[in-house]
């Protein structure tokens, strides 16, 4: 009988544990977008610098701004896990 009670308590505790795990999985999925975005930004920025080295200042400025916006999305994703808990 005590084994059955332990199973019930374990299942009841699993509900709370699943919420945390789902938030972690959600953030992992949310981090894919900014990761791909950063890769695209720096990949295209490198190509642009190779094609027009004289525009290095403008290209680098745009790269940094794009990187900041992509990372802001990742930080919003991390905060949403705590907000909707």
Backbone torsions as a table, in degrees:
resi	resn	phi	psi	omega
1	UNK	NA	-39.8	-178.2
2	UNK	-67.1	-30.1	177.2
3	UNK	-65.4	-36.9	178.3
4	UNK	-67.2	-39.3	178.0
5	UNK	-65.9	-38.2	177.5
6	UNK	-64.1	-38.2	177.6
7	UNK	-64.5	-41.2	179.3
8	UNK	-65.3	-43.9	178.5
9	UNK	-64.5	-38.1	178.0
10	UNK	-65.2	-40.9	178.6
11	UNK	-67.2	-37.9	178.9
12	UNK	-66.5	-39.1	177.3
13	UNK	-70.1	-26.7	-178.7
14	UNK	-67.0	-30.5	178.6
15	UNK	-60.6	-46.2	179.8
16	UNK	-67.0	-36.4	-178.4
17	UNK	-69.7	-34.1	-179.1
18	UNK	-65.9	-34.7	-179.7
19	UNK	-61.1	-44.6	178.2
20	UNK	-64.6	-40.4	-179.3
21	UNK	-67.9	-37.0	178.7
22	UNK	-66.2	-37.5	177.5
23	UNK	-64.9	-38.2	178.6
24	UNK	-66.8	-41.5	178.2
25	UNK	-65.8	-39.6	178.3
26	UNK	-62.3	-41.1	178.3
27	UNK	-68.4	-37.6	177.4
28	UNK	-59.9	-41.2	177.2
29	UNK	-70.0	-35.7	179.9
30	UNK	-69.9	-24.7	-179.0
31	UNK	-79.6	-13.3	179.4
32	UNK	-65.3	-44.1	-178.1
33	UNK	-59.6	-54.1	178.4
34	UNK	-63.0	-32.7	177.9
35	UNK	-63.5	-44.3	177.4
36	UNK	-66.8	-40.3	179.8
37	UNK	-61.4	-43.3	179.3
38	UNK	-64.6	-40.3	177.4
39	UNK	-61.6	-42.9	179.1
40	UNK	-66.1	-42.6	-178.7
41	UNK	-59.7	-50.9	-175.6
42	UNK	-75.6	-29.6	175.6
43	UNK	-65.3	-48.0	179.7
44	UNK	-70.7	-32.2	176.8
45	UNK	-64.8	-39.6	177.7
46	UNK	-64.8	-40.9	176.8
47	UNK	-63.8	-41.4	-179.8
48	UNK	-65.4	-38.8	177.9
49	UNK	-66.5	-34.0	178.3
50	UNK	-70.0	-32.7	-178.3
51	UNK	-81.8	-38.4	-178.1
52	UNK	-134.3	82.2	-178.3
53	UNK	-65.1	-23.0	-179.4
54	UNK	-71.2	-17.5	179.2
55	UNK	-98.7	26.5	-173.8
56	UNK	-61.0	-40.5	-178.5
57	UNK	-62.3	-47.4	-179.8
58	UNK	-66.4	-42.7	-179.3
59	UNK	-64.4	-44.4	-179.3
60	UNK	-64.0	-39.5	177.7
61	UNK	-61.5	-45.1	178.9
62	UNK	-65.9	-35.0	177.3
63	UNK	-63.3	-45.6	-177.5
64	UNK	-65.5	-40.2	178.0
65	UNK	-64.7	-43.7	178.1
66	UNK	-63.2	-40.1	177.6
67	UNK	-61.7	-43.3	-179.8
68	UNK	-63.3	-41.6	179.4
69	UNK	-66.0	-40.8	178.5
70	UNK	-65.1	-41.3	179.5
71	UNK	-69.5	-30.3	175.6
72	UNK	-62.8	-37.8	176.5
73	UNK	-63.2	-39.1	178.6
74	UNK	-65.7	-40.3	178.9
75	UNK	-68.1	-36.4	175.4
76	UNK	-63.2	-39.1	177.6
77	UNK	-62.5	-37.6	179.5
78	UNK	-69.5	-37.5	-178.4
79	UNK	-71.7	-35.2	-178.5
80	UNK	-62.9	-29.4	175.6
81	UNK	-62.4	-34.0	178.9
82	UNK	-83.5	-33.9	-177.6
83	UNK	-68.3	-43.8	-176.4
84	UNK	-96.8	36.0	-179.7
85	UNK	-89.0	NA	NA
